[in-house]
Amino acid sequence: MEIDAKRMTIGFVGTGTITEAIVTGLGKTEFRDTPIVLSPRSESVAARLAAANRNVSIALGNQDVLDRSDLVFVAVRPQIAEEVVRALRFRPSHHVISFVAATPLDRLRAWIDQPVRLSQAIPLPFVADLQGATAIHPPDEVSNAVFSALGAAVQVESKREFDLLAVASSMMGTYFGIMDATAAWLEGQGLPRAAGDAFLRQLFSGLDHAARSKPVTSFDELVGEHSTKGGLNEQVLEDFRGFGGTVALQKALDRVLTRIRPAESDFS
Ligand SMILES: NC(=O)c1ccc[n+]([C@@H]2O[C@H](COP(=O)([O-])OP(=O)(O)OC[C@H]3O[C@@H](n4cnc5c(N)ncnc54)[C@H](OP(=O)(O)O)[C@@H]3O)[C@@H](O)[C@H]2O)c1
């Protein structure tokens, strides 16, 4: 039977940056009336969210979140996750979704005292503006309903695929780093920083629009559509590749993968 996620009470254990982004986003969706229960820490974030949303309340503590919720998001930092989760008494009917980085499902399962339904997700901060790209593993209809409302959700069957999406999500800083390096070069050549920044924001925004408006066009085809044969765009990409840009990027991604999965060298 299909579960209606909007009719569940959603609890958050850990009320920090990502919880604030999710609750803010949900307030702009069909989940706006879904009851949400927050753990009291961080106090300031919980108070802000409860004041801004009439469906949001603050629990007495982490156990109170569980006692009042059907769907539980675990949103504490990895360093304290085991201590926090082991201290909780779950119900077998709980639906649990963990955001805790670098903590695989089998470890989480060992900390939970009931055979709950358990999955993982990697929400990103732009869920607040309904622009999320959220990886989910294993596929989970409730998680998919929540994160599809907050942007796009990508569900994958295997841990390997989930880890690869985690690697992909580490590109955010580099995306802005490319903009920053370009802006710095323009400034070094004499263009006022404000003019370069304004131009690059609009340029990348236009490229983002092109990528989104053609969801079945491959990136390789988009490269072709944005690089006239023998033109300047083609030249920059060829130089970027020729000077080792692609190799550097892929080496960096390799190193993230090794950090995520240090013990698994064969990656099978
Ligand atoms: N931020 C992201 O973009 C993002 C994306 C994907 C996944 N994640 C994952 O989501 C989790 C949370 O990340 P975050 O960025 O939201 O971290 P964060 O801003 O540090 O939030 C964690 C919150 O947990 C609270 N906390 C500390 N001890 C607690 C306890 N014993 N019980 C309940 N709450 C407690 C902290 O409160 P105090 O401030 O009072 O200590 C803090 O508000 C992490 O595992 C992270 O890997 C984050």
The ligand as an SDF file (V2000), in Angstrom:
LIG
                    3D

 48 52  0  0  0  0  0  0  0  0999 V2000
   25.0630   20.6530    5.9380 N   0  0  0  0  0  0  0  0  0  0  0  0
   24.9600   19.9250    4.8210 C   0  0  0  0  0  0  0  0  0  0  0  0
   24.9780   20.4620    3.7020 O   0  0  0  0  0  0  0  0  0  0  0  0
   24.7990   18.4270    4.9000 C   0  0  0  0  0  0  0  0  0  0  0  0
   24.5000   17.7360    3.7230 C   0  0  0  0  0  0  0  0  0  0  0  0
   24.3020   16.3600    3.7680 C   0  0  0  0  0  0  0  0  0  0  0  0
   24.4510   15.6850    4.9580 C   0  0  0  0  0  0  0  0  0  0  0  0
   24.7740   16.3650    6.0870 N   0  0  0  0  0  0  0  0  0  0  0  0
   24.9120   15.6000    7.3270 C   0  0  0  0  0  0  0  0  0  0  0  0
   23.8540   15.9850    8.1930 O   0  0  0  0  0  0  0  0  0  0  0  0
   24.3160   15.9430    9.5350 C   0  0  0  0  0  0  0  0  0  0  0  0
   24.0750   17.3040   10.1660 C   0  0  0  0  0  0  0  0  0  0  0  0
   24.8260   18.2680    9.4540 O   0  0  0  0  0  0  0  0  0  0  0  0
   24.6320   19.8150    9.7130 P   0  0  0  0  0  0  0  0  0  0  0  0
   25.4130   20.4960    8.6600 O   0  0  0  0  0  0  0  0  0  0  0  0
   23.2030   20.1300    9.8770 O   0  0  0  0  0  0  0  0  0  0  0  0
   25.4040   19.9430   11.1060 O   0  0  0  0  0  0  0  0  0  0  0  0
   25.2210   21.0540   12.2400 P   0  0  0  0  0  0  0  0  0  0  0  0
   24.7790   22.3470   11.6340 O   0  0  0  0  0  0  0  0  0  0  0  0
   26.4240   21.0150   13.1000 O   0  0  0  0  0  0  0  0  0  0  0  0
   23.9680   20.5020   13.0560 O   0  0  0  0  0  0  0  0  0  0  0  0
   24.0570   19.4340   13.9500 C   0  0  0  0  0  0  0  0  0  0  0  0
   23.1690   19.7830   15.1100 C   0  0  0  0  0  0  0  0  0  0  0  0
   23.1860   18.7090   16.0410 O   0  0  0  0  0  0  0  0  0  0  0  0
   23.0080   19.2950   17.3180 C   0  0  0  0  0  0  0  0  0  0  0  0
   23.4230   18.3760   18.3550 N   0  0  0  0  0  0  0  0  0  0  0  0
   24.6340   18.2350   18.9630 C   0  0  0  0  0  0  0  0  0  0  0  0
   24.5910   17.2650   19.8760 N   0  0  0  0  0  0  0  0  0  0  0  0
   23.3280   16.7780   19.8490 C   0  0  0  0  0  0  0  0  0  0  0  0
   22.6650   15.7490   20.5610 C   0  0  0  0  0  0  0  0  0  0  0  0
   23.2970   15.0110   21.4790 N   0  0  0  0  0  0  0  0  0  0  0  0
   21.3700   15.5240   20.2690 N   0  0  0  0  0  0  0  0  0  0  0  0
   20.7090   16.2530   19.3260 C   0  0  0  0  0  0  0  0  0  0  0  0
   21.2880   17.2270   18.6210 N   0  0  0  0  0  0  0  0  0  0  0  0
   22.5750   17.4740   18.8770 C   0  0  0  0  0  0  0  0  0  0  0  0
   23.8800   20.5200   17.2750 C   0  0  0  0  0  0  0  0  0  0  0  0
   23.4600   21.4020   18.2980 O   0  0  0  0  0  0  0  0  0  0  0  0
   24.5020   22.3780   19.0740 P   0  0  0  0  0  0  0  0  0  0  0  0
   24.8030   23.4650   18.0740 O   0  0  0  0  0  0  0  0  0  0  0  0
   23.7010   22.8390   20.2420 O   0  0  0  0  0  0  0  0  0  0  0  0
   25.6880   21.5500   19.4230 O   0  0  0  0  0  0  0  0  0  0  0  0
   23.6080   21.0260   15.8710 C   0  0  0  0  0  0  0  0  0  0  0  0
   22.5340   21.9300   15.8500 O   0  0  0  0  0  0  0  0  0  0  0  0
   25.8010   15.5550    9.5020 C   0  0  0  0  0  0  0  0  0  0  0  0
   25.9530   14.1870    9.7780 O   0  0  0  0  0  0  0  0  0  0  0  0
   26.2060   15.8580    8.0800 C   0  0  0  0  0  0  0  0  0  0  0  0
   27.2110   14.9600    7.6510 O   0  0  0  0  0  0  0  0  0  0  0  0
   24.9310   17.7280    6.0850 C   0  0  0  0  0  0  0  0  0  0  0  0
  1  2  1  0
  2  3  2  0
  2  4  1  0
  4  5  1  0
  4 48  2  0
  5  6  2  0
  6  7  1  0
  7  8  2  0
  8  9  1  0
  8 48  1  0
  9 10  1  0
  9 46  1  0
 10 11  1  0
 11 12  1  0
 11 44  1  0
 12 13  1  0
 13 14  1  0
 14 15  2  0
 14 16  1  0
 14 17  1  0
 17 18  1  0
 18 19  2  0
 18 20  1  0
 18 21  1  0
 21 22  1  0
 22 23  1  0
 23 24  1  0
 23 42  1  0
 24 25  1  0
 25 26  1  0
 25 36  1  0
 26 27  1  0
 26 35  1  0
 27 28  2  0
 28 29  1  0
 29 30  1  0
 29 35  2  0
 30 31  1  0
 30 32  2  0
 32 33  1  0
 33 34  2  0
 34 35  1  0
 36 37  1  0
 36 42  1  0
 37 38  1  0
 38 39  2  0
 38 40  1  0
 38 41  1  0
 42 43  1  0
 44 45  1  0
 44 46  1  0
 46 47  1  0
M  CHG  2   8   1  16  -1
M  END
$$$$
